[in-house]
Each structure stands twice: as structure tokens, then as C-alpha cells.
Amino acid sequence: MSRGSFVFTSMALRSLELDEDMLERHKYKKQVASHHFNSYMLRKTINDRAPLRSSTAMPPAVCQDVVVQNALYTGDLEAMQHLFPRGSTVNLIIEPQGGDMRWVATGEGLWSLSYEQELTTPLHITAGRGFTDCLRLLLQRGASVDLAPGGTTALHESCENCQPECTKLLLIHGANANAVTEDGLMPLHLCTSPESFECAKHLLQYGAAINGRTLDEDETPLHIAGRHGLPDHTELYLRYGAVLDKQNIEGLTPLNAACSQPQEVQDLERYFKVCKIMLEAGANIQIMDQDRRTPLHMACKNANPDIVDLLLANGACVNEMDYGGEAPMHNILKVVCYKRSHHPERIVRALLNHGSIRVWPGALPVVLKHCCESPHTIEVLLNAYSHLKVTDSWVEAVPPEVFKKHKEFYQSIFSLERTPRCLQHLARCKLRSFLEGRVHKVVPKLNLPNFIKNYLLLEYRNYIH
């Protein structure tokens, strides 16, 4: 942009000049980091000739030396042995500069772009990166194990970054397993991935509070394990006495938390295992959150068919209404178009076989419009009705490209205009109506061929008759 196209005040120009100076200083600091290590050691040897004091008695000092920082961030043990000889100060506070920049007031009405900074220590850096030997050296030199200048301890860093050896080493040296961050999190709350399992084990062995609550969400470690789909963590926490039905600030139990978490296809099995472990341990499937949603509502919303089957097998109420007046069937039908890879038709079929309410017939064209890309879902849903009033609105609800892709199936539906359903289907509907919500229990026990049992249980056949 030319200067003539924008009016620059004197203050604005001064601010831009300060920004340029700051960026030049940052560039210079990076260049200093590449200086030869021996020249630095020569200066340090002279300074180290002063009388030594105990490092544990000295308050933390601010370190801006890029040579020290490079050794820490790269895990250079040999350099650290030179930089931190016995008796030296290891309780340092470091302000690393991040990649993001923000506007900061510099006084006199000026603002300048500055790199975001976060306080840390040598212990945090080595623990979070898994530099176990470097961490051991710092601890042997008297590093304060629970120092938390940035609001977190080194133990939090090691757990969050899944570094079990560093976690164990910190605990052996007296790290507080229940230290709380400024955000109200204990180390156990930061074990959020399968790779953090060993960290969680070490924490519990050294006295971590199994039912410790987070400050903001009021969640226990078991809530965290459920929310992140961690079956091994769940089993571990239950062995250590985790309470199953504690509710967080939103009214979610650990089971509710597991069911409510959005799940990708590759994660469905992990969340199913978590729910199965909790139910086998006695979790209450009837507890609702503050919006009166049950685990079944949530499992249907996230389209996990295995969890839905599990909850129904354990007595979940299929027609419970939440505060919005919606049953589990509403929740699954609303997400069919987004969750086709999750096999939503399995959930619709299971709900109907357990006596779920059906869609009001007048709303079927709307459902057809939103779910038409999942023909199996449409098939199961329509086979729950003894007759269908097919009109032009049904034809208009299916886009041409979807109709072309599933032509035979949708032709079988549209051909029912002014045509009754077949006698075989009417007999199925009569028997299902008689059994009501007992279809899933009674039909498998009948002395009938399997293909007839499957027909009664709304198995997919890729056409409507």
C-alpha cells in the first residue's frame, strides 16, 4: 500500500518502527543461539569461581540465555552437565517466545506486536519432552519439583505429553500427585489419551485422588476417561475406587459423558468398551443431565449402534422425553445424513424393535428428504407402518441424484401410491402390534425359520412391498 493511500499519524508510524525493532531483536536472539558453545563455557567458568550456595535455598532466577534454552529444548545431556554443575542454580524461570503474535500496550498510547510468552522452567521443558536423563540431572542438582511459574507443574507437563518415565521420576522425587493448575486440573485430569495410561498408573500408585474434581466442570478422572473413550483408564480407575455415578456441573455421569462425546467411526469401539465396563460395574443408565437427556438420547445423537444395543439390553427407556420433547428416535433421525458411515439404520431398527414411538405419518416426507441417502434407514422406518399415503411430495423429497443412485429402492416406494401393502407385510405389522415392545424378546424364541424371524425384526431387503 502506498503511503498516500492511507493517513499515518505520528504515533502509528512510531508504533510500526517499534514493531520493526522488536522483530530485529527476535532475529538477533535466534542468531545468538548458534554461537560456538566453547565461548559460552569460557565465560561461565569465570562466573562459577564465586563461592557456591545451596540451589534449594536460592529463589528462581529468570534465564534468557539462549545457550541454556537450546540445551534444554534439544535434550543435550552433555551440554547440561556443563551448564548445571553441582551447586549451580537450576531453579530458573524461562520465557520462551511462541509463534503467535498479539498487540500489547507499550505505554504512552503506543501498541506493538509481541510474541506470546509462557513462563516455564528447565524441569517443565525436559519432563514434557521426555528427556529423562536431563530431568534426572536437574533433580539431582536440586530443582524444585513443584515449581509452577506458569500455573502448571512439571508433573502436569509430563502427564499431558504422555511421558511415563518422566512422570515416575518426578513422583519418586516428591512431586505432588494432586497439584492443581490455575485452571483447576490435577495431573490425572490431563491423562486424556490411550498413551497416557502408564502415567495414570504411576499417579495412582503415588496417591493421586481418584475422585478429585476439576474446578470449572466439576469432573472426576472417570469423567475424563469416559469423555475420551479410554477403556484401560476406566478399568484402572474403577479398581482404585472411582465413583460411577458422580454428576458434573451439567449433570453428566461418566457414562453420560462417554455417550455424549462426538465419535468418529474409528473411535466407536473404544467408546463401546468404556460403556460396557461402566455398565458391568453397575452404572445407572437412567440418570439424566440438566436437559433430561439419558445416555440413550446421547448415544443416538452420536450414532453409536453398539452402545445403543448395549443400553437397550440393560433396560434403557426407549421413549423417555427430554426437556425439548424429543425421544431417542428423534435424535437419530436428525443425524442420519451426517452419520451414514455409522450405520444409523441399526439404531432405528433397534429402537423400533424395543417399542419406540414412530414418526407422525404426515412428517414422513420431511424425514425422507433428510434421510434419503440412507435407504436402509428409510426401509426400516417405513416397514413399521401397515399402510403409507405416498404422494407427489414424497417424490419431490428425493433429489434426482439420490434417486438415480438407489433407483430400484425408491421406485418400490413410489409405486405404492394408491396401492395397499402386501399381505405378508400386513401380517408382520399385526404380529408386531400385538407384541408391542416385546418384539426383540419374543421373536428370537419363536420356533420359526431364521428368515421369518429376521423379517419380523425388520431386516433390510432393499425394497418396500
One Martini backbone bead per residue (centre of mass of N, CA, C, O) as a GRO file, in nm:
protein
  465
    1MET     BB    1   0.095   0.035   0.024
    2SER     BB    2   0.069   0.358  -0.012
    3ARG     BB    3   0.105   0.639   0.173
    4GLY     BB    4  -0.127   0.807   0.020
    5SER     BB    5  -0.365   0.583   0.095
    6PHE     BB    6  -0.277   0.649   0.404
    7VAL     BB    7  -0.315   0.774   0.725
    8PHE     BB    8  -0.036   0.861   0.917
    9THR     BB    9   0.050   0.884   1.219
   10SER     BB   10   0.298   0.936   1.440
   11MET     BB   11   0.221   0.696   1.624
   12ALA     BB   12   0.198   0.480   1.408
   13LEU     BB   13   0.488   0.500   1.305
   14ARG     BB   14   0.622   0.439   1.578
   15SER     BB   15   0.498   0.154   1.611
   16LEU     BB   16   0.627   0.032   1.355
   17GLU     BB   17   0.919   0.077   1.446
   18LEU     BB   18   0.900  -0.102   1.699
   19ASP     BB   19   0.831  -0.360   1.551
   20GLU     BB   20   1.093  -0.376   1.389
   21ASP     BB   21   1.282  -0.388   1.632
   22MET     BB   22   1.164  -0.646   1.760
   23LEU     BB   23   1.220  -0.836   1.518
   24GLU     BB   24   1.526  -0.792   1.519
   25ARG     BB   25   1.575  -0.903   1.803
   26HIS     BB   26   1.465  -1.186   1.745
   27LYS     BB   27   1.671  -1.253   1.523
   28TYR     BB   28   1.924  -1.218   1.701
   29LYS     BB   29   1.862  -1.443   1.908
   30LYS     BB   30   1.886  -1.673   1.701
   31GLN     BB   31   2.186  -1.622   1.632
   32VAL     BB   32   2.305  -1.664   1.916
   33ALA     BB   33   2.235  -1.976   1.934
   34SER     BB   34   2.492  -2.047   1.724
   35HIS     BB   35   2.707  -2.022   1.904
   36HIS     BB   36   2.978  -2.122   2.037
   37PHE     BB   37   3.004  -2.315   2.321
   38ASN     BB   38   3.292  -2.245   2.433
   39SER     BB   39   3.256  -1.938   2.478
   40TYR     BB   40   3.048  -1.974   2.700
   41MET     BB   41   3.212  -2.152   2.901
   42LEU     BB   42   3.426  -1.941   2.963
   43ARG     BB   43   3.241  -1.742   3.109
   44LYS     BB   44   3.121  -1.945   3.318
   45THR     BB   45   3.380  -2.024   3.470
   46ILE     BB   46   3.426  -1.747   3.598
   47ASN     BB   47   3.149  -1.730   3.751
   48ASP     BB   48   3.192  -2.014   3.915
   49ARG     BB   49   3.419  -1.908   4.128
   50ALA     BB   50   3.219  -1.846   4.311
   51PRO     BB   51   3.062  -1.899   4.581
   52LEU     BB   52   2.868  -2.154   4.691
   53ARG     BB   53   2.518  -2.237   4.689
   54SER     BB   54   2.227  -2.352   4.765
   55SER     BB   55   1.974  -2.413   4.537
   56THR     BB   56   1.729  -2.444   4.738
   57ALA     BB   57   1.771  -2.138   4.865
   58MET     BB   58   1.717  -2.023   4.590
   59PRO     BB   59   1.561  -1.832   4.394
   60PRO     BB   60   1.427  -1.785   4.112
   61ALA     BB   61   1.562  -1.735   3.790
   62VAL     BB   62   1.603  -1.552   3.511
   63CYS     BB   63   1.622  -1.694   3.175
   64GLN     BB   64   1.788  -1.571   2.852
   65ASP     BB   65   1.966  -1.804   2.764
   66VAL     BB   66   2.004  -1.972   2.464
   67VAL     BB   67   2.195  -2.201   2.543
   68VAL     BB   68   2.024  -2.321   2.763
   69GLN     BB   69   1.767  -2.358   2.595
   70ASN     BB   70   1.884  -2.547   2.381
   71ALA     BB   71   1.963  -2.778   2.571
   72LEU     BB   72   1.673  -2.832   2.672
   73TYR     BB   73   1.512  -2.863   2.391
   74THR     BB   74   1.730  -3.104   2.294
   75GLY     BB   75   1.857  -3.288   2.522
   76ASP     BB   76   2.159  -3.198   2.613
   77LEU     BB   77   2.341  -3.354   2.843
   78GLU     BB   78   2.633  -3.254   2.815
   79ALA     BB   79   2.567  -2.951   2.833
   80MET     BB   80   2.418  -2.964   3.109
   81GLN     BB   81   2.662  -3.057   3.278
   82HIS     BB   82   2.805  -2.779   3.231
   83LEU     BB   83   2.568  -2.575   3.308
   84PHE     BB   84   2.499  -2.786   3.572
   85PRO     BB   85   2.665  -2.791   3.821
   86ARG     BB   86   2.740  -2.835   4.121
   87GLY     BB   87   2.562  -2.571   4.290
   88SER     BB   88   2.381  -2.470   4.090
   89THR     BB   89   2.129  -2.305   3.926
   90VAL     BB   90   1.798  -2.464   3.846
   91ASN     BB   91   1.586  -2.239   3.928
   92LEU     BB   92   1.434  -2.148   3.644
   93ILE     BB   93   1.301  -1.883   3.440
   94ILE     BB   94   1.125  -1.912   3.130
   95GLU     BB   95   1.066  -1.715   2.811
   96PRO     BB   96   0.926  -1.834   2.562
   97GLN     BB   97   0.875  -1.784   2.217
   98GLY     BB   98   0.620  -1.784   2.017
   99GLY     BB   99   0.443  -1.780   1.705
  100ASP     BB  100   0.250  -1.589   1.826
  101MET     BB  101   0.080  -1.274   1.792
  102ARG     BB  102   0.034  -0.959   1.976
  103TRP     BB  103  -0.117  -0.686   2.111
  104VAL     BB  104   0.077  -0.443   2.301
  105ALA     BB  105   0.111  -0.228   2.548
  106THR     BB  106   0.387   0.032   2.578
  107GLY     BB  107   0.295   0.309   2.614
  108GLU     BB  108   0.199   0.622   2.529
  109GLY     BB  109  -0.029   0.492   2.328
  110LEU     BB  110   0.122   0.233   2.242
  111TRP     BB  111   0.153  -0.035   2.003
  112SER     BB  112   0.268  -0.386   1.991
  113LEU     BB  113   0.411  -0.655   1.849
  114SER     BB  114   0.404  -0.971   2.027
  115TYR     BB  115   0.518  -1.245   2.161
  116GLU     BB  116   0.411  -1.506   2.308
  117GLN     BB  117   0.427  -1.592   2.659
  118GLU     BB  118   0.572  -1.863   2.872
  119LEU     BB  119   0.615  -1.991   3.165
  120THR     BB  120   0.911  -2.176   3.264
  121THR     BB  121   1.119  -2.471   3.307
  122PRO     BB  122   1.353  -2.709   3.291
  123LEU     BB  123   1.159  -2.926   3.401
  124HIS     BB  124   0.931  -2.889   3.199
  125ILE     BB  125   1.084  -2.935   2.936
  126THR     BB  126   1.194  -3.225   2.994
  127ALA     BB  127   0.927  -3.364   3.080
  128GLY     BB  128   0.753  -3.296   2.813
  129ARG     BB  129   0.995  -3.447   2.619
  130GLY     BB  130   1.141  -3.704   2.755
  131PHE     BB  131   1.416  -3.613   2.919
  132THR     BB  132   1.523  -3.809   3.155
  133ASP     BB  133   1.826  -3.748   3.205
  134CYS     BB  134   1.790  -3.443   3.238
  135LEU     BB  135   1.588  -3.457   3.468
  136ARG     BB  136   1.771  -3.606   3.668
  137LEU     BB  137   1.986  -3.390   3.685
  138LEU     BB  138   1.809  -3.162   3.798
  139LEU     BB  139   1.722  -3.313   4.054
  140GLN     BB  140   2.016  -3.357   4.161
  141ARG     BB  141   2.053  -3.026   4.165
  142GLY     BB  142   1.767  -2.921   4.313
  143ALA     BB  143   1.505  -2.908   4.184
  144SER     BB  144   1.190  -2.784   4.196
  145VAL     BB  145   0.922  -3.000   4.157
  146ASP     BB  146   0.668  -2.767   4.215
  147LEU     BB  147   0.721  -2.561   4.017
  148ALA     BB  148   0.474  -2.282   3.896
  149PRO     BB  149   0.490  -2.011   3.701
  150GLY     BB  150   0.249  -2.101   3.476
  151GLY     BB  151   0.042  -2.299   3.665
  152THR     BB  152   0.234  -2.551   3.623
  153THR     BB  153   0.374  -2.851   3.648
  154ALA     BB  154   0.585  -3.095   3.548
  155LEU     BB  155   0.374  -3.318   3.585
  156HIS     BB  156   0.168  -3.207   3.392
  157GLU     BB  157   0.349  -3.219   3.142
  158SER     BB  158   0.406  -3.529   3.137
  159CYS     BB  159   0.105  -3.617   3.119
  160GLU     BB  160   0.011  -3.455   2.869
  161ASN     BB  161   0.273  -3.596   2.701
  162CYS     BB  162   0.321  -3.894   2.766
  163GLN     BB  163   0.563  -3.939   3.021
  164PRO     BB  164   0.624  -4.193   3.228
  165GLU     BB  165   0.921  -4.167   3.325
  166CYS     BB  166   0.897  -3.875   3.420
  167THR     BB  167   0.666  -3.916   3.613
  168LYS     BB  168   0.807  -4.115   3.803
  169LEU     BB  169   1.051  -3.939   3.875
  170LEU     BB  170   0.893  -3.708   4.007
  171LEU     BB  171   0.754  -3.881   4.226
  172ILE     BB  172   1.011  -3.986   4.363
  173HIS     BB  173   1.087  -3.662   4.417
  174GLY     BB  174   0.792  -3.547   4.538
  175ALA     BB  175   0.562  -3.501   4.368
  176ASN     BB  176   0.246  -3.371   4.339
  177ALA     BB  177  -0.034  -3.563   4.249
  178ASN     BB  178  -0.243  -3.298   4.344
  179ALA     BB  179  -0.183  -3.077   4.173
  180VAL     BB  180  -0.299  -2.744   4.086
  181THR     BB  181  -0.403  -2.553   3.855
  182GLU     BB  182  -0.536  -2.257   3.749
  183ASP     BB  183  -0.775  -2.450   3.611
  184GLY     BB  184  -0.824  -2.706   3.810
  185LEU     BB  185  -0.593  -2.933   3.749
  186MET     BB  186  -0.493  -3.249   3.761
  187PRO     BB  187  -0.288  -3.481   3.634
  188LEU     BB  188  -0.521  -3.692   3.584
  189HIS     BB  189  -0.684  -3.494   3.390
  190LEU     BB  190  -0.441  -3.520   3.156
  191CYS     BB  191  -0.535  -3.818   3.093
  192THR     BB  192  -0.652  -3.831   2.741
  193SER     BB  193  -0.493  -4.089   2.639
  194PRO     BB  194  -0.379  -4.400   2.576
  195GLU     BB  195  -0.068  -4.309   2.631
  196SER     BB  196  -0.143  -4.225   2.952
  197PHE     BB  197  -0.164  -4.484   3.130
  198GLU     BB  198   0.108  -4.497   3.287
  199CYS     BB  199   0.073  -4.228   3.426
  200ALA     BB  200  -0.179  -4.306   3.586
  201LYS     BB  201  -0.053  -4.532   3.747
  202HIS     BB  202   0.163  -4.365   3.894
  203LEU     BB  203  -0.027  -4.166   4.033
  204LEU     BB  204  -0.186  -4.377   4.202
  205GLN     BB  205   0.067  -4.496   4.350
  206TYR     BB  206   0.113  -4.172   4.462
  207GLY     BB  207  -0.192  -4.058   4.556
  208ALA     BB  208  -0.407  -3.999   4.367
  209ALA     BB  209  -0.716  -3.861   4.326
  210ILE     BB  210  -0.979  -4.041   4.201
  211ASN     BB  211  -1.214  -3.797   4.287
  212GLY     BB  212  -1.112  -3.553   4.161
  213ARG     BB  213  -1.195  -3.217   4.085
  214THR     BB  214  -1.276  -2.990   3.872
  215LEU     BB  215  -1.338  -2.656   3.869
  216ASP     BB  216  -1.540  -2.603   3.625
  217GLU     BB  217  -1.684  -2.909   3.569
  218ASP     BB  218  -1.674  -3.124   3.799
  219GLU     BB  219  -1.458  -3.356   3.730
  220THR     BB  220  -1.349  -3.669   3.699
  221PRO     BB  221  -1.141  -3.903   3.575
  222LEU     BB  222  -1.384  -4.073   3.469
  223HIS     BB  223  -1.494  -3.859   3.286
  224ILE     BB  224  -1.244  -3.837   3.108
  225ALA     BB  225  -1.241  -4.132   3.012
  226GLY     BB  226  -1.521  -4.121   2.881
  227ARG     BB  227  -1.484  -3.872   2.688
  228HIS     BB  228  -1.212  -4.031   2.550
  229GLY     BB  229  -1.226  -4.339   2.528
  230LEU     BB  230  -1.089  -4.517   2.802
  231PRO     BB  231  -1.077  -4.836   2.901
  232ASP     BB  232  -0.819  -4.869   3.076
  233HIS     BB  233  -0.874  -4.634   3.264
  234THR     BB  234  -1.146  -4.727   3.367
  235GLU     BB  235  -1.052  -4.985   3.506
  236LEU     BB  236  -0.845  -4.854   3.690
  237TYR     BB  237  -1.033  -4.658   3.846
  238LEU     BB  238  -1.225  -4.876   3.958
  239ARG     BB  239  -1.004  -5.024   4.126
  240TYR     BB  240  -0.957  -4.737   4.293
  241GLY     BB  241  -1.268  -4.622   4.349
  242ALA     BB  242  -1.449  -4.505   4.150
  243VAL     BB  243  -1.720  -4.310   4.096
  244LEU     BB  244  -1.988  -4.364   3.880
  245ASP     BB  245  -2.242  -4.129   3.957
  246LYS     BB  246  -2.115  -3.872   3.915
  247GLN     BB  247  -2.187  -3.528   3.874
  248ASN     BB  248  -2.161  -3.266   3.692
  249ILE     BB  249  -2.251  -2.945   3.612
  250GLU     BB  250  -2.447  -3.092   3.376
  251GLY     BB  251  -2.525  -3.395   3.491
  252LEU     BB  252  -2.290  -3.583   3.421
  253THR     BB  253  -2.186  -3.885   3.391
  254PRO     BB  254  -1.954  -4.094   3.277
  255LEU     BB  255  -2.156  -4.231   3.087
  256ASN     BB  256  -2.270  -3.977   2.958
  257ALA     BB  257  -1.998  -3.872   2.855
  258ALA     BB  258  -1.946  -4.107   2.658
  259CYS     BB  259  -2.217  -4.071   2.491
  260SER     BB  260  -2.181  -3.746   2.421
  261GLN     BB  261  -1.938  -3.795   2.249
  262PRO     BB  262  -1.807  -3.739   1.967
  263GLN     BB  263  -1.775  -3.996   1.697
  264GLU     BB  264  -1.577  -4.174   1.521
  265VAL     BB  265  -1.553  -4.465   1.361
  266GLN     BB  266  -1.270  -4.547   1.501
  267ASP     BB  267  -1.413  -4.492   1.809
  268LEU     BB  268  -1.658  -4.675   1.876
  269GLU     BB  269  -1.526  -4.914   2.031
  270ARG     BB  270  -1.407  -4.762   2.270
  271TYR     BB  271  -1.680  -4.651   2.379
  272PHE     BB  272  -1.812  -4.922   2.418
  273LYS     BB  273  -1.615  -5.036   2.629
  274VAL     BB  274  -1.663  -4.823   2.841
  275CYS     BB  275  -1.969  -4.876   2.881
  276LYS     BB  276  -1.946  -5.173   2.955
  277ILE     BB  277  -1.776  -5.140   3.209
  278MET     BB  278  -1.976  -4.956   3.363
  279LEU     BB  279  -2.222  -5.147   3.358
  280GLU     BB  280  -2.080  -5.388   3.500
  281ALA     BB  281  -2.031  -5.189   3.760
  282GLY     BB  282  -2.330  -5.022   3.786
  283ALA     BB  283  -2.438  -4.817   3.609
  284ASN     BB  284  -2.670  -4.558   3.562
  285ILE     BB  285  -2.907  -4.525   3.287
  286GLN     BB  286  -3.126  -4.299   3.418
  287ILE     BB  287  -2.950  -4.062   3.427
  288MET     BB  288  -2.979  -3.717   3.397
  289ASP     BB  289  -2.944  -3.429   3.277
  290GLN     BB  290  -3.039  -3.093   3.271
  291ASP     BB  291  -3.211  -3.192   2.990
  292ARG     BB  292  -3.313  -3.494   3.022
  293ARG     BB  293  -3.076  -3.673   2.922
  294THR     BB  294  -2.988  -3.976   2.823
  295PRO     BB  295  -2.770  -4.204   2.712
  296LEU     BB  296  -2.957  -4.273   2.468
  297HIS     BB  297  -2.977  -3.999   2.344
  298MET     BB  298  -2.666  -3.967   2.297
  299ALA     BB  299  -2.610  -4.227   2.130
  300CYS     BB  300  -2.801  -4.140   1.899
  301LYS     BB  301  -2.667  -3.868   1.826
  302ASN     BB  302  -2.376  -4.037   1.775
  303ALA     BB  303  -2.419  -4.313   1.633
  304ASN     BB  304  -2.394  -4.585   1.839
  305PRO     BB  305  -2.505  -4.900   1.801
  306ASP     BB  306  -2.368  -5.062   2.033
  307ILE     BB  307  -2.462  -4.879   2.266
  308VAL     BB  308  -2.761  -4.901   2.214
  309ASP     BB  309  -2.782  -5.206   2.254
  310LEU     BB  310  -2.669  -5.203   2.543
  311LEU     BB  311  -2.883  -5.019   2.675
  312LEU     BB  312  -3.132  -5.186   2.597
  313ALA     BB  313  -3.033  -5.452   2.740
  314ASN     BB  314  -3.031  -5.263   3.026
  315GLY     BB  315  -3.321  -5.087   3.023
  316ALA     BB  316  -3.368  -4.862   2.843
  317CYS     BB  317  -3.568  -4.593   2.769
  318VAL     BB  318  -3.717  -4.538   2.452
  319ASN     BB  319  -3.946  -4.289   2.545
  320GLU     BB  320  -3.786  -4.071   2.659
  321MET     BB  321  -3.813  -3.731   2.747
  322ASP     BB  322  -3.702  -3.432   2.700
  323TYR     BB  323  -3.727  -3.092   2.727
  324GLY     BB  324  -3.787  -3.091   2.400
  325GLY     BB  325  -3.966  -3.359   2.334
  326GLU     BB  326  -3.742  -3.587   2.284
  327ALA     BB  327  -3.655  -3.881   2.153
  328PRO     BB  328  -3.426  -4.099   2.042
  329MET     BB  329  -3.544  -4.105   1.752
  330HIS     BB  330  -3.497  -3.808   1.688
  331ASN     BB  331  -3.184  -3.806   1.714
  332ILE     BB  332  -3.119  -4.003   1.476
  333LEU     BB  333  -3.277  -3.865   1.240
  334LYS     BB  334  -3.104  -3.590   1.252
  335VAL     BB  335  -2.809  -3.763   1.171
  336VAL     BB  336  -2.807  -3.951   0.921
  337CYS     BB  337  -2.665  -3.765   0.699
  338TYR     BB  338  -2.386  -3.759   0.889
  339LYS     BB  339  -2.398  -4.101   0.975
  340ARG     BB  340  -2.371  -4.334   0.756
  341SER     BB  341  -2.103  -4.487   0.861
  342HIS     BB  342  -2.269  -4.576   1.143
  343HIS     BB  343  -2.535  -4.719   1.095
  344PRO     BB  344  -2.839  -4.597   1.166
  345GLU     BB  345  -3.034  -4.836   1.100
  346ARG     BB  346  -2.972  -4.998   1.357
  347ILE     BB  347  -3.107  -4.799   1.554
  348VAL     BB  348  -3.391  -4.784   1.437
  349ARG     BB  349  -3.445  -5.085   1.463
  350ALA     BB  350  -3.401  -5.115   1.771
  351LEU     BB  351  -3.614  -4.913   1.865
  352LEU     BB  352  -3.860  -5.048   1.731
  353ASN     BB  353  -3.817  -5.333   1.872
  354HIS     BB  354  -3.854  -5.164   2.165
  355GLY     BB  355  -4.108  -4.950   2.117
  356SER     BB  356  -4.093  -4.708   1.955
  357ILE     BB  357  -4.180  -4.434   1.840
  358ARG     BB  358  -4.319  -4.283   1.569
  359VAL     BB  359  -4.366  -4.115   1.297
  360TRP     BB  360  -4.554  -3.893   1.176
  361PRO     BB  361  -4.693  -3.941   0.872
  362GLY     BB  362  -4.684  -3.631   0.780
  363ALA     BB  363  -4.346  -3.635   0.823
  364LEU     BB  364  -4.214  -3.833   0.614
  365PRO     BB  365  -4.112  -3.640   0.387
  366VAL     BB  366  -3.903  -3.502   0.568
  367VAL     BB  367  -3.742  -3.754   0.639
  368LEU     BB  368  -3.680  -3.835   0.348
  369LYS     BB  369  -3.511  -3.584   0.280
  370HIS     BB  370  -3.285  -3.631   0.520
  371CYS     BB  371  -3.257  -3.977   0.467
  372CYS     BB  372  -3.218  -4.076   0.160
  373GLU     BB  373  -2.901  -4.170   0.177
  374SER     BB  374  -3.048  -4.403   0.371
  375PRO     BB  375  -3.229  -4.663   0.277
  376HIS     BB  376  -3.237  -4.845   0.530
  377THR     BB  377  -3.374  -4.640   0.711
  378ILE     BB  378  -3.629  -4.608   0.543
  379GLU     BB  379  -3.716  -4.903   0.542
  380VAL     BB  380  -3.752  -4.946   0.844
  381LEU     BB  381  -3.951  -4.717   0.895
  382LEU     BB  382  -4.180  -4.802   0.684
  383ASN     BB  383  -4.215  -5.103   0.812
  384ALA     BB  384  -4.390  -4.977   1.067
  385TYR     BB  385  -4.623  -4.962   0.849
  386SER     BB  386  -4.928  -5.068   0.711
  387HIS     BB  387  -4.952  -4.778   0.570
  388LEU     BB  388  -4.917  -4.554   0.278
  389LYS     BB  389  -4.922  -4.201   0.177
  390VAL     BB  390  -4.838  -4.155  -0.132
  391THR     BB  391  -4.689  -3.868  -0.284
  392ASP     BB  392  -4.542  -3.611  -0.452
  393SER     BB  393  -4.371  -3.524  -0.203
  394TRP     BB  394  -4.195  -3.776  -0.206
  395VAL     BB  395  -4.057  -3.735  -0.478
  396GLU     BB  396  -3.944  -3.443  -0.410
  397ALA     BB  397  -3.757  -3.539  -0.159
  398VAL     BB  398  -3.585  -3.679  -0.388
  399PRO     BB  399  -3.313  -3.646  -0.534
  400PRO     BB  400  -3.202  -3.731  -0.841
  401GLU     BB  401  -2.921  -3.852  -0.755
  402VAL     BB  402  -3.045  -4.047  -0.543
  403PHE     BB  403  -3.243  -4.194  -0.724
  404LYS     BB  404  -3.030  -4.304  -0.922
  405LYS     BB  405  -2.864  -4.469  -0.707
  406HIS     BB  406  -3.172  -4.582  -0.581
  407LYS     BB  407  -3.398  -4.670  -0.785
  408GLU     BB  408  -3.539  -4.939  -0.698
  409PHE     BB  409  -3.620  -4.852  -0.417
  410TYR     BB  410  -3.788  -4.588  -0.485
  411GLN     BB  411  -3.985  -4.729  -0.677
  412SER     BB  412  -4.115  -4.910  -0.454
  413ILE     BB  413  -4.242  -4.666  -0.310
  414PHE     BB  414  -4.393  -4.502  -0.545
  415SER     BB  415  -4.579  -4.757  -0.623
  416LEU     BB  416  -4.777  -4.714  -0.358
  417GLU     BB  417  -4.968  -4.541  -0.496
  418ARG     BB  418  -5.277  -4.650  -0.430
  419THR     BB  419  -5.133  -4.898  -0.267
  420PRO     BB  420  -5.126  -5.167  -0.091
  421ARG     BB  421  -4.996  -5.365   0.111
  422CYS     BB  422  -4.888  -5.659   0.165
  423LEU     BB  423  -4.985  -5.937   0.336
  424GLN     BB  424  -4.716  -5.998   0.473
  425HIS     BB  425  -4.683  -5.720   0.605
  426LEU     BB  426  -4.950  -5.712   0.763
  427ALA     BB  427  -4.878  -5.953   0.941
  428ARG     BB  428  -4.634  -5.823   1.072
  429CYS     BB  429  -4.779  -5.580   1.198
  430LYS     BB  430  -4.974  -5.742   1.375
  431LEU     BB  431  -4.760  -5.886   1.548
  432ARG     BB  432  -4.609  -5.633   1.646
  433SER     BB  433  -4.856  -5.504   1.783
  434PHE     BB  434  -4.903  -5.733   1.988
  435LEU     BB  435  -4.602  -5.716   2.117
  436GLU     BB  436  -4.475  -5.452   2.093
  437GLY     BB  437  -4.196  -5.421   2.313
  438ARG     BB  438  -4.138  -5.762   2.268
  439VAL     BB  439  -3.999  -5.842   2.001
  440HIS     BB  440  -3.693  -5.889   2.093
  441LYS     BB  441  -3.783  -6.135   2.284
  442VAL     BB  442  -3.986  -6.328   2.126
  443VAL     BB  443  -3.893  -6.393   1.834
  444PRO     BB  444  -3.624  -6.559   1.898
  445LYS     BB  445  -3.821  -6.795   2.044
  446LEU     BB  446  -3.939  -6.884   1.798
  447ASN     BB  447  -4.048  -7.160   1.585
  448LEU     BB  448  -3.865  -7.031   1.331
  449PRO     BB  449  -3.736  -6.930   1.070
  450ASN     BB  450  -3.490  -6.700   1.027
  451PHE     BB  451  -3.618  -6.531   0.792
  452ILE     BB  452  -3.874  -6.464   0.959
  453LYS     BB  453  -3.747  -6.330   1.201
  454ASN     BB  454  -3.605  -6.106   1.038
  455TYR     BB  455  -3.863  -5.990   0.920
  456LEU     BB  456  -3.991  -5.911   1.198
  457LEU     BB  457  -3.706  -5.737   1.259
  458LEU     BB  458  -3.646  -5.555   1.002
  459GLU     BB  459  -3.495  -5.648   0.770
  460TYR     BB  460  -3.306  -5.591   0.499
  461ARG     BB  461  -3.418  -5.576   0.122
  462ASN     BB  462  -3.423  -5.316  -0.079
  463TYR     BB  463  -3.745  -5.297  -0.034
  464ILE     BB  464  -4.093  -5.216  -0.092
  465HIS     BB  465  -4.429  -5.404  -0.023
   0.00000   0.00000   0.00000
